[in-house]
Amino acid sequence: MHDMAGPHKPVIMRLTRELAPLALADWAEAIAAALRAGDRVLSLFGRRAGNAQTVVTAVLLRAAGGLEVLRGSGRHDEGYPSLTARFPAVQVLERELWEQTGLVPQGHPWLKPVRFEGERQRRMHEVPFFTVRGQEVHEVGVGPIHASVIEPGHFRFMCHGETVHHLEIQLGYQHRGIEALMLQRPLPALTPLAETIAGDTSIAHAWAHCAAIEALAGVQMDPEVELVRGIALELERIAMHLVALTGLATDIAFLQGGATYGRLRTAIINATMRVCGSRFGRGWLRPGGVRHGITPELRADLLKTLAAFSRDFAEVNELMRAARSVQSRFQGVGVVSHQAAQDIGMVGLAARASAVALDTRASLPGRLYERHPSELLIEPGGDCWARLVLRMREVDASLRWLEAVLGGVDSRLDGHALQPPGRVYPDTLCVSVREGFRGPVLHALEIGPDGRLLHVKLQDPSLFNWFGLALAVRNNEISDFPICNKSFDLSYCGNDL
C-alpha cells in the first residue's frame, strides 16, 4: 500500500486492522490528551458494526503537523464522558455523533440534535430552545422561512430592548441524507454527489473526494493535474468571497460596492465556465485527474481576465474601506475574540479574522502548496470589519497565486487524459482534507473487506462556525445580525448534509 500519511499531506490512510479500537472512555481520554497537547479535532464520526457494537473515529490535526486518527468501540447503548465542558470546540461534534449513533456524551451541557435526522425531523418542536429569564427579556424568532433565496434556518434571539443577550441557531430543516445516499452508489459514480454537497464549494468538495479515491487506489496524481485543481480552487475562493462582499455592501446600502462586487464575481465564474463548462466548476474534477485542462489560449484568457479584475477590485476596495459609513457600520460590531474563536474551534476565514492562524493550505500543503506556497493571512480585530478586510486580502492573495502559476509555469496544463483509478484497497480508512473558501472540507471513506464503501463521513466547515456567529451577535443590537451573518457567510446546506 502506498503510504499517504505524512507531516505535510492533506490525506491519511490506515488499514482498519491497524486501528485497534479503544474502549469508549479510553478513546475520549486519548482525545483529551491530544487536545491538551495542542492538537485540534477535525471530526468525530461513527458507524454501527456487528455484535451490537458501534465503532467511532476521531480525526486530529496535530500541532506538530499532519493528520492522525483515533478509533474507539462500544455498545450501541453505551455512553462516554463528554469532552465539551473541558474542550468546547467538540460540542457540535459530540452532538452530531450522538444523533447519528446513539452514543451519549455524558455530561454534555446542551445535548440537542444538529440536523434532526430521520424521525426527529418531525419532532423538532419538542426540543426546547435555551431560555434567558428576566421580566423585560423578550424573544424574537426569525425563520425558518426567509425572504429571497436564503435557505431554511431558525434564529431565536433573546433580547433586552434591542440588545441581543443570546442567539440560538437551529438548522436541520433540509437534511438531505447525502452520506446515506453515497453508500447506495458505486465509488466511480459518487463525485457528482460530492461536488453538490454545498454548491458554492463544488471544487473543494470534489477535490477532497477525488484525493480520497485516488489514495485508496494507490494512485498519485501528476503535479500538473494538482496544479489545475489548485487553479480551480483559487478561482472558486475568489468568486465566493465576492458573494460575501456583495452581501455586506448591499446590507448597508453601499450600492457602488454591491453592484461592482457582483459584476466582478460574474467575470470570475464566467472564466471558470470557459475552462470547464460550468460556472461553479462542476464536472471539472474527477478521480484520476481533471476533465478539462488549461490550454495556452485559456491560460492567456485567464491572465487577461485576472488583470482586468485586479484593477477594478482594488478600486472598489479602496472606496469601501475609506467610506466612513462603512467603517462606522462594521468596526467594533460582531466581535469574536481570539480566545473565544480558539475555544469554540472556529475554522477558516472566520477564525483567521480573530487572529487564529489556521489554514490547511499551510499546515497540510501537500506537493502543490509546498511547490507553490499560499499566504497565511490573519486579522486581529475579530469583528465584521476584520472579516470584510480579510476577504479582500485573501482575494488579493489568490490573485497573486494564480498570476504566478499561470504566468510562470512551463509545463503543459492541457495534455493529461483522465485516467480513472482501478480497484481500491479493502479494509482501509482514508481521510482527505482541502481548504475551501470557508475552511477545511473533510471527506472520510472507509472501504470494507469486499472492496465496497462501508462508511462515509462528509464535513463542511460551516459546522464549526455557526456557534461563532451566535457569539458574534451577543451584546450587539438585533439590527446588527444581518451584517454579522453576511460576514461569516456560512452554508445551511453544507451543515444539513
C-alpha positions as CSV (number, residue, x, y, z in Angstrom):
1,M,0.0,0.0,0.0
2,H,1.2,3.5,-0.9
3,D,1.7,5.4,2.4
4,M,-0.3,8.6,2.2
5,A,0.4,9.7,5.8
6,G,2.9,12.4,6.5
7,P,3.5,15.6,8.4
8,H,2.5,17.8,5.4
9,K,0.0,15.7,3.5
10,P,-3.7,16.5,3.4
11,V,-4.6,12.8,3.1
12,I,-4.1,10.0,5.6
13,M,-4.8,6.3,5.0
14,R,-4.9,3.5,7.6
15,L,-5.6,-0.2,7.4
16,T,-8.6,-0.8,9.7
17,R,-6.8,-3.8,11.3
18,E,-4.1,-1.5,12.4
19,L,-6.6,0.8,14.1
20,A,-7.0,-1.1,17.4
21,P,-10.2,0.4,18.9
22,L,-10.0,1.7,22.5
23,A,-12.8,1.4,25.0
24,L,-15.0,4.5,24.7
25,A,-13.8,6.1,28.0
26,D,-10.2,5.5,27.0
27,W,-10.9,6.8,23.5
28,A,-12.3,10.0,25.0
29,E,-9.3,10.4,27.3
30,A,-6.9,9.9,24.4
31,I,-8.7,12.7,22.5
32,A,-8.5,14.9,25.7
33,A,-4.7,14.2,25.9
34,A,-4.3,15.2,22.3
35,L,-6.2,18.4,22.8
36,R,-4.2,19.3,25.9
37,A,-1.1,18.8,23.7
38,G,-2.4,21.5,21.3
39,D,-3.9,19.2,18.6
40,R,-7.3,20.1,17.1
41,V,-10.2,17.7,16.5
42,L,-11.3,18.0,12.9
43,S,-14.1,15.4,13.1
44,L,-15.8,12.7,15.2
45,F,-17.9,10.1,13.5
46,G,-19.2,6.6,14.0
47,R,-21.0,3.6,12.5
48,R,-22.9,0.6,13.7
49,A,-20.9,-2.6,13.4
50,G,-21.7,-6.2,14.2
51,N,-22.2,-7.8,17.7
52,A,-24.1,-4.7,18.9
53,Q,-21.0,-2.6,18.7
54,T,-20.6,1.0,17.5
55,V,-17.2,2.0,16.0
56,V,-16.2,5.6,16.5
57,T,-13.3,7.6,14.9
58,A,-11.7,10.9,15.8
59,V,-9.7,12.8,13.2
60,L,-7.0,15.0,14.6
61,L,-4.9,17.8,13.1
62,R,-1.6,17.5,15.0
63,A,0.0,20.6,16.4
64,A,3.3,19.4,15.0
65,G,1.8,18.8,11.6
66,G,-0.1,16.1,9.9
67,L,-3.3,14.2,10.4
68,E,-4.0,11.3,12.8
69,V,-7.0,9.1,13.6
70,L,-8.0,7.5,16.9
71,R,-10.6,4.7,16.9
72,G,-12.8,3.5,19.7
73,S,-15.6,1.0,20.1
74,G,-18.5,0.4,22.5
75,R,-22.0,-1.0,22.8
76,H,-24.9,0.7,20.9
77,D,-26.4,1.9,24.2
78,E,-23.1,2.9,25.9
79,G,-22.0,6.4,26.9
80,Y,-18.7,8.1,27.5
81,P,-17.5,11.1,29.5
82,S,-18.3,14.2,27.5
83,L,-15.3,16.4,26.4
84,T,-17.3,19.5,25.9
85,A,-17.1,21.0,29.3
86,R,-13.3,20.9,29.1
87,F,-13.0,21.5,25.4
88,P,-15.9,23.5,24.0
89,A,-14.6,23.0,20.4
90,V,-16.0,19.5,20.3
91,Q,-19.6,20.4,21.4
92,V,-21.2,20.2,18.0
93,L,-19.2,17.1,17.1
94,E,-20.4,15.2,20.2
95,R,-23.9,16.3,19.5
96,E,-23.7,15.0,15.9
97,L,-22.1,11.7,17.0
98,W,-24.9,11.2,19.5
99,E,-27.5,12.0,16.9
100,Q,-26.1,9.6,14.3
101,T,-25.0,6.7,16.6
102,G,-26.9,7.0,19.9
103,L,-23.7,7.1,22.0
104,V,-24.4,9.5,24.8
105,P,-21.7,12.1,25.8
106,Q,-22.4,12.0,29.5
107,G,-22.4,15.5,31.0
108,H,-22.8,17.4,27.7
109,P,-24.2,20.8,28.7
110,W,-26.7,21.2,25.8
111,L,-27.3,17.8,24.0
112,K,-29.5,18.9,21.2
113,P,-29.7,17.4,17.6
114,V,-27.7,19.1,14.9
115,R,-29.7,18.0,11.9
116,F,-32.8,16.3,13.3
117,E,-32.2,13.2,11.1
118,G,-34.9,10.7,10.4
119,E,-38.0,10.7,12.7
120,R,-36.5,13.5,14.7
121,Q,-37.3,16.0,11.9
122,R,-41.0,15.6,12.5
123,R,-40.5,16.3,16.2
124,M,-38.4,19.5,16.1
125,H,-41.0,21.4,18.1
126,E,-40.5,19.1,21.0
127,V,-36.8,20.2,21.5
128,P,-36.7,23.4,23.6
129,F,-34.7,26.5,23.0
130,F,-32.4,27.9,25.6
131,T,-34.3,30.4,27.7
132,V,-33.0,33.6,29.2
133,R,-35.1,34.6,32.2
134,G,-36.0,38.2,33.1
135,Q,-39.0,40.4,33.4
136,E,-38.0,42.6,30.4
137,V,-36.4,39.9,28.3
138,H,-38.3,39.1,25.1
139,E,-37.7,36.5,22.3
140,V,-37.6,37.2,18.6
141,G,-37.9,34.2,16.3
142,V,-36.7,34.6,12.7
143,G,-37.3,31.8,10.1
144,P,-37.0,29.1,9.2
145,I,-38.6,30.5,6.1
146,H,-36.8,33.6,4.9
147,A,-37.1,36.1,2.1
148,S,-35.3,35.9,-1.3
149,V,-33.3,32.7,-1.9
150,I,-32.0,32.2,1.7
151,E,-32.1,28.6,2.8
152,P,-34.2,27.5,5.8
153,G,-32.9,28.0,9.3
154,H,-34.4,29.3,12.6
155,F,-32.7,32.0,14.7
156,R,-34.1,32.5,18.2
157,F,-32.9,35.8,19.8
158,M,-33.1,36.5,23.5
159,C,-33.2,40.3,23.8
160,H,-33.3,43.0,26.4
161,G,-34.6,46.0,24.5
162,E,-32.7,46.0,21.2
163,T,-29.6,44.2,22.7
164,V,-29.1,40.5,22.0
165,H,-28.1,38.6,25.1
166,H,-28.2,35.2,23.4
167,L,-28.8,33.7,20.0
168,E,-29.6,30.1,19.3
169,I,-29.4,28.8,15.8
170,Q,-31.4,25.8,14.8
171,L,-30.8,24.1,11.4
172,G,-31.7,20.7,10.1
173,Y,-34.7,21.7,8.0
174,Q,-33.4,20.4,4.7
175,H,-31.4,17.4,5.8
176,R,-30.7,15.6,2.5
177,G,-29.2,12.3,3.7
178,I,-26.2,12.6,1.3
179,E,-23.9,10.3,3.4
180,A,-26.5,7.5,3.3
181,L,-27.1,8.1,-0.4
182,M,-23.4,7.7,-1.2
183,L,-23.5,4.2,0.4
184,Q,-26.1,3.2,-2.2
185,R,-23.9,4.0,-5.3
186,P,-20.7,2.6,-6.6
187,L,-17.5,4.6,-6.0
188,P,-17.0,5.8,-9.6
189,A,-20.4,7.4,-9.5
190,L,-20.0,9.5,-6.3
191,T,-18.2,12.6,-7.5
192,P,-21.3,14.3,-8.9
193,L,-22.9,14.0,-5.4
194,A,-19.7,15.2,-3.7
195,E,-19.5,18.4,-5.7
196,T,-23.1,19.3,-4.9
197,I,-22.8,18.9,-1.1
198,A,-22.5,22.7,-0.9
199,G,-23.0,24.2,-4.4
200,D,-20.7,27.2,-3.7
201,T,-17.9,24.8,-2.6
202,S,-18.0,22.4,-5.5
203,I,-14.3,22.4,-6.2
204,A,-13.2,21.9,-2.6
205,H,-15.6,19.0,-2.0
206,A,-14.8,17.4,-5.3
207,W,-11.1,17.6,-4.7
208,A,-11.3,16.2,-1.2
209,H,-13.4,13.3,-2.6
210,C,-11.1,12.7,-5.6
211,A,-8.0,12.7,-3.4
212,A,-9.5,10.1,-1.1
213,I,-10.5,7.8,-4.0
214,E,-7.0,8.1,-5.6
215,A,-5.3,7.4,-2.3
216,L,-7.4,4.3,-1.8
217,A,-6.4,3.1,-5.2
218,G,-2.8,3.8,-4.7
219,V,-2.7,6.4,-7.4
220,Q,-0.6,9.6,-7.2
221,M,-1.6,12.5,-9.5
222,D,0.9,14.3,-11.7
223,P,2.0,17.7,-10.5
224,E,0.3,19.3,-13.5
225,V,-3.0,17.8,-12.5
226,E,-2.7,19.0,-9.0
227,L,-1.8,22.5,-10.3
228,V,-5.0,22.6,-12.5
229,R,-7.0,21.6,-9.4
230,G,-5.3,24.3,-7.4
231,I,-6.2,26.9,-10.0
232,A,-9.8,25.7,-9.9
233,L,-9.9,26.0,-6.2
234,E,-8.5,29.5,-6.1
235,L,-10.9,30.7,-8.7
236,E,-13.7,29.3,-6.5
237,R,-12.3,31.1,-3.5
238,I,-12.2,34.4,-5.3
239,A,-15.7,34.1,-6.6
240,M,-17.3,33.1,-3.3
241,H,-15.5,35.7,-1.3
242,L,-17.1,38.2,-3.7
243,V,-20.5,36.8,-2.7
244,A,-20.0,37.8,0.9
245,L,-18.5,41.2,-0.1
246,T,-21.6,41.8,-2.3
247,G,-23.9,41.0,0.6
248,L,-22.0,43.1,3.1
249,A,-22.1,46.1,0.8
250,T,-25.7,45.7,-0.1
251,D,-26.8,45.2,3.5
252,I,-25.5,48.6,4.5
253,A,-26.7,50.3,1.2
254,F,-23.2,50.9,-0.1
255,L,-24.6,50.4,-3.6
256,Q,-21.4,51.0,-5.6
257,G,-19.7,48.2,-3.7
258,G,-22.7,45.9,-4.1
259,A,-23.0,46.4,-7.8
260,T,-19.3,46.2,-8.5
261,Y,-18.5,43.1,-6.4
262,G,-21.4,41.3,-8.1
263,R,-20.2,42.3,-11.6
264,L,-16.6,41.1,-10.7
265,R,-17.9,37.8,-9.4
266,T,-19.6,37.2,-12.7
267,A,-16.3,37.8,-14.5
268,I,-14.6,35.1,-12.4
269,I,-17.3,32.4,-12.7
270,N,-17.7,33.1,-16.4
271,A,-13.9,32.5,-16.7
272,T,-14.4,29.2,-14.9
273,M,-17.2,28.3,-17.3
274,R,-15.0,29.0,-20.3
275,V,-12.5,26.4,-19.0
276,C,-14.8,23.6,-17.8
277,G,-18.3,24.4,-19.0
278,S,-19.8,25.2,-15.6
279,R,-19.7,28.5,-13.7
280,F,-19.4,26.5,-10.4
281,G,-16.7,24.1,-11.7
282,R,-19.0,21.1,-11.7
283,G,-17.6,18.3,-13.8
284,W,-14.1,19.7,-13.8
285,L,-12.5,17.3,-11.3
286,R,-12.9,13.6,-11.4
287,P,-10.9,10.7,-9.7
288,G,-7.8,10.1,-11.8
289,G,-7.4,13.7,-13.0
290,V,-9.3,16.6,-14.5
291,R,-11.8,16.5,-17.4
292,H,-10.6,19.9,-18.7
293,G,-7.1,21.1,-18.9
294,I,-5.9,24.7,-19.4
295,T,-4.7,25.3,-22.9
296,P,-2.4,28.1,-23.8
297,E,-5.4,30.0,-25.1
298,L,-7.3,29.5,-21.9
299,R,-4.2,30.4,-19.9
300,A,-4.0,33.7,-21.8
301,D,-7.7,34.3,-21.3
302,L,-7.5,33.7,-17.5
303,L,-4.5,36.0,-17.2
304,K,-6.3,38.8,-19.1
305,T,-9.4,38.4,-17.0
306,L,-7.5,38.4,-13.7
307,A,-5.5,41.6,-14.8
308,A,-8.7,43.5,-15.5
309,F,-10.4,42.1,-12.4
310,S,-7.4,43.2,-10.2
311,R,-7.6,46.8,-11.3
312,D,-11.4,47.2,-10.6
313,F,-11.2,45.1,-7.4
314,A,-8.5,47.4,-5.9
315,E,-10.5,50.5,-6.8
316,V,-13.8,49.4,-5.2
317,N,-11.9,48.0,-2.1
318,E,-10.4,51.5,-1.6
319,L,-13.8,53.1,-1.9
320,M,-15.3,50.6,0.5
321,R,-12.6,50.8,3.2
322,A,-12.4,54.6,3.0
323,A,-16.1,55.3,3.4
324,R,-16.9,56.5,6.9
325,S,-20.4,55.0,6.7
326,V,-18.8,51.6,6.1
327,Q,-16.3,52.0,8.9
328,S,-19.0,53.1,11.3
329,R,-21.2,50.1,10.5
330,F,-18.6,47.4,10.6
331,Q,-15.9,48.4,13.1
332,G,-16.5,47.0,16.6
333,V,-19.6,45.1,15.5
334,G,-19.9,41.3,15.8
335,V,-16.6,40.8,17.7
336,V,-15.4,37.2,18.4
337,S,-12.3,37.4,20.5
338,H,-9.1,35.4,19.7
339,Q,-9.6,33.3,22.8
340,A,-13.3,32.6,22.1
341,A,-12.5,31.6,18.5
342,Q,-9.9,29.2,19.7
343,D,-12.0,27.8,22.5
344,I,-15.0,27.0,20.3
345,G,-12.9,25.6,17.4
346,M,-13.7,28.1,14.7
347,V,-12.1,27.4,11.3
348,G,-11.3,29.1,8.0
349,L,-11.6,32.8,7.3
350,A,-13.8,33.4,10.3
351,A,-11.1,32.1,12.6
352,R,-8.3,33.9,10.9
353,A,-10.2,37.2,11.3
354,S,-9.9,36.6,15.0
355,A,-6.1,36.0,14.7
356,V,-6.3,32.2,14.7
357,A,-3.5,31.2,12.3
358,L,-5.2,28.1,10.8
359,D,-5.1,27.3,7.1
360,T,-4.6,23.8,5.9
361,R,-3.0,25.0,2.7
362,A,-0.1,25.9,5.1
363,S,-0.4,23.2,7.7
364,L,-1.2,20.4,5.2
365,P,0.2,21.8,2.0
366,G,0.9,18.5,0.1
367,R,3.0,18.7,-3.0
368,L,1.1,21.5,-4.6
369,Y,1.3,24.2,-1.9
370,E,4.9,23.1,-1.0
371,R,5.9,24.0,-4.5
372,H,3.6,27.0,-4.8
373,P,3.1,28.3,-1.2
374,S,-0.1,30.1,-0.3
375,E,-0.1,33.1,2.1
376,L,-1.5,32.6,5.5
377,L,-3.3,35.8,6.4
378,I,-4.8,36.9,9.7
379,E,-6.6,40.0,11.0
380,P,-6.6,40.8,14.8
381,G,-9.9,42.5,15.2
382,G,-12.4,39.6,15.2
383,D,-15.3,42.0,14.1
384,C,-17.2,42.4,10.9
385,W,-14.6,44.9,9.7
386,A,-11.8,42.3,10.2
387,R,-13.8,39.7,8.2
388,L,-14.5,42.2,5.5
389,V,-10.9,43.3,5.1
390,L,-9.6,39.7,5.3
391,R,-11.8,38.7,2.4
392,M,-10.3,41.5,0.4
393,R,-6.8,40.4,1.3
394,E,-7.5,36.7,0.6
395,V,-8.8,37.6,-2.8
396,D,-5.7,39.6,-3.5
397,A,-3.5,36.7,-2.3
398,S,-5.4,34.2,-4.6
399,L,-4.9,36.6,-7.5
400,R,-1.2,36.8,-6.8
401,W,-1.0,33.0,-6.6
402,L,-3.0,32.5,-9.8
403,E,-1.0,35.0,-11.8
404,A,2.3,33.4,-10.5
405,V,1.4,29.9,-11.5
406,L,-0.4,30.8,-14.8
407,G,2.3,33.1,-15.9
408,G,5.3,31.2,-14.5
409,V,4.9,27.5,-15.1
410,D,6.5,26.0,-18.2
411,S,4.7,22.6,-18.0
412,R,1.7,21.9,-20.1
413,L,-1.7,22.0,-18.3
414,D,-3.8,20.7,-21.1
415,G,-2.5,17.4,-22.2
416,H,-3.4,15.0,-19.4
417,A,-6.1,12.5,-20.2
418,L,-8.4,11.4,-17.4
419,Q,-7.4,8.0,-16.1
420,P,-10.0,6.7,-13.6
421,P,-8.4,4.7,-10.7
422,G,-8.8,1.0,-10.6
423,R,-9.6,-1.2,-7.6
424,V,-9.3,0.3,-4.1
425,Y,-7.6,-1.3,-1.1
426,P,-10.0,-3.3,1.1
427,D,-10.3,-2.8,4.9
428,T,-9.0,0.7,4.7
429,L,-9.9,4.1,6.1
430,C,-8.9,7.3,4.2
431,V,-9.4,10.9,5.3
432,S,-8.9,13.8,2.9
433,V,-8.9,17.5,3.7
434,R,-8.9,20.5,1.4
435,E,-9.1,24.2,2.4
436,G,-12.2,25.6,0.8
437,F,-13.1,29.3,1.0
438,R,-14.9,28.8,4.3
439,G,-12.3,26.5,5.8
440,P,-11.3,22.8,5.8
441,V,-13.5,20.5,3.9
442,L,-13.2,16.9,5.1
443,H,-14.1,13.6,3.4
444,A,-13.6,10.2,5.1
445,L,-14.2,7.0,3.2
446,E,-13.9,3.5,4.8
447,I,-13.7,0.5,2.5
448,G,-14.9,-2.9,3.7
449,P,-13.4,-6.3,3.2
450,D,-15.3,-6.7,-0.1
451,G,-13.8,-3.5,-1.6
452,R,-17.1,-1.6,-1.3
453,L,-17.8,1.6,0.6
454,L,-18.6,0.7,4.2
455,H,-18.9,4.2,5.7
456,V,-18.7,7.8,4.5
457,K,-18.3,11.0,6.5
458,L,-18.6,14.4,4.9
459,Q,-17.9,17.6,6.7
460,D,-18.3,21.2,5.6
461,P,-16.5,23.9,7.7
462,S,-19.8,25.7,8.4
463,L,-20.5,23.1,11.1
464,F,-17.8,24.6,13.3
465,N,-18.6,28.3,12.7
466,W,-22.4,28.6,13.3
467,F,-21.8,28.8,17.1
468,G,-19.2,31.5,16.3
469,L,-21.9,33.6,14.6
470,A,-24.1,33.1,17.7
471,L,-21.3,34.5,19.9
472,A,-20.7,37.4,17.5
473,V,-24.2,38.8,17.9
474,R,-24.1,38.9,21.7
475,N,-24.2,42.4,23.2
476,N,-25.0,43.8,19.7
477,E,-28.3,45.3,18.6
478,I,-30.6,42.8,16.8
479,S,-30.3,45.0,13.7
480,D,-26.6,44.0,13.5
481,F,-27.5,40.4,12.9
482,P,-27.7,40.6,9.1
483,I,-24.2,42.0,8.7
484,C,-22.8,39.6,11.2
485,N,-24.4,36.8,9.3
486,K,-23.1,38.0,5.9
487,S,-19.6,38.5,7.4
488,F,-19.5,34.8,8.3
489,D,-21.2,33.7,5.1
490,L,-22.0,30.1,6.3
491,S,-23.7,27.3,4.4
492,Y,-27.1,25.9,5.5
493,C,-26.9,23.0,3.1
494,G,-23.3,22.3,4.0
495,N,-24.4,21.9,7.6
496,D,-27.6,19.9,6.8
497,L,-25.9,17.1,4.9
